[in-house]
Amino acid sequence: MIIAYEFLSDAAAVDAATEDTNFPVANVKDRFLTVRYKPTAVTSQYVDFDFGADTSISCLCLSSNLTSLATITVQHDDNASFTSPTTISITETDDTIFETFTAASDRYWRVNISDASLAEIQVGRLTLGNFYTMPDVSIRPTVEYGTTAQVRFSNSGQAHGVSGYEYRIYDVTFQNPTNAQRKEVEAIFQSLKNYNPFFADVFGDGTFPPAYVTIDQDSLSVTVQSYGGYSFNLQLREVY
């Protein structure tokens, strides 16, 4: 399981090839996926980030309406004109993309997007940063489906509901992390708490796609085993 929770590109200056003035490119930094960036075309679009100084990057996280026909690349260079960039092809295709690559350091980074199958491109969140590998899980994580729909029953037995949205809940148990890993996870929990969203690829094998989640618990309980090891559990809730 890998996560990305330090969104380095949020601190960078951002620009784009085109933007709908009602849906500006700055929206890629918004923590809510429902706040969208929309370019005015569906091909040859890009989002640029100027980090101000060389910055090491090893992953792209992207939430959008892009289809399997989309072409996505990440480029980096030492100049804003990208005269001789290094290009990284993004192979994942899903509503939520979490792709890792060999870390590289440059000041200027660009994400190129094209999808001619769409009438318009919508990007809910786009971040460049570094990924963190969580400790090994003890058993296969479980996935639960939840809904925010509400239901009330009349005295005569009819169900009256208000539609909400559906989401996944991931329940993951970590067994035998090292002391250093335990401290790192504790620091991550203290940083994110139970309301700051981040990207997680729980299975890492395509069983379920990556997700934009929060920690769905108010505390982190660490069990100290009799043999001196540790175990702890995290529940993650998909958010939008």
Secondary structure as the mmCIF struct_conf table of DSSP 4:
data_model
#
loop_
_struct_conf.conf_type_id
_struct_conf.id
_struct_conf.beg_label_comp_id
_struct_conf.beg_label_asym_id
_struct_conf.beg_label_seq_id
_struct_conf.end_label_comp_id
_struct_conf.end_label_asym_id
_struct_conf.end_label_seq_id
STRN STRN1 ILE A 2 ALA A 4
HELX_RH_3T_P HELX_RH_3T_P1 LEU A 8 ALA A 11
BEND BEND1 ALA A 12 ALA A 12
STRN STRN2 ALA A 13 ALA A 16
BEND BEND2 ALA A 17 ALA A 17
STRN STRN3 ASP A 20 ASP A 20
TURN_TY1_P TURN_TY1_P1 THR A 21 ASN A 22
STRN STRN4 PHE A 23 PHE A 23
HELX_RH_3T_P HELX_RH_3T_P2 VAL A 25 LYS A 29
BEND BEND3 ARG A 31 PHE A 32
TURN_TY1_P TURN_TY1_P2 LEU A 33 THR A 34
BEND BEND4 VAL A 35 VAL A 35
STRN STRN5 TYR A 37 TYR A 37
BEND BEND5 THR A 40 THR A 40
BEND BEND6 VAL A 42 SER A 44
STRN STRN6 GLN A 45 SER A 64
TURN_TY1_P TURN_TY1_P3 SER A 68 LEU A 69
STRN STRN7 THR A 71 ASP A 77
BEND BEND7 ASP A 78 ASN A 79
TURN_TY1_P TURN_TY1_P4 ALA A 80 SER A 81
BEND BEND8 THR A 83 SER A 84
STRN STRN8 THR A 86 SER A 89
BEND BEND9 ASP A 94 ASP A 95
STRN STRN9 THR A 96 SER A 114
TURN_TY1_P TURN_TY1_P5 ALA A 116 SER A 117
BEND BEND10 ALA A 119 GLU A 120
STRN STRN10 VAL A 123 GLY A 129
STRN STRN11 TYR A 132 THR A 133
HELX_LH_PP_P HELX_LH_PP_P1 MET A 134 ASP A 136
STRN STRN12 VAL A 137 VAL A 137
BEND BEND11 SER A 138 ILE A 139
STRN STRN13 THR A 142 THR A 147
STRN STRN14 GLN A 150 PHE A 153
TURN_TY1_P TURN_TY1_P6 ASN A 155 SER A 156
BEND BEND12 GLY A 157 GLY A 157
STRN STRN15 ALA A 159 VAL A 162
STRN STRN16 GLU A 166 GLN A 175
BEND BEND13 ASN A 176 ASN A 176
HELX_RH_AL_P HELX_RH_AL_P1 ASN A 179 LEU A 192
TURN_TY1_P TURN_TY1_P7 LYS A 193 TYR A 195
STRN STRN17 PHE A 198 ASP A 201
BEND BEND14 VAL A 202 PHE A 208
STRN STRN18 ALA A 211 ILE A 215
BEND BEND15 ASP A 218 ASP A 218
STRN STRN19 VAL A 222 VAL A 224
TURN_TY1_P TURN_TY1_P8 SER A 226 TYR A 227
BEND BEND16 GLY A 228 GLY A 228
STRN STRN20 TYR A 230 GLU A 238
#
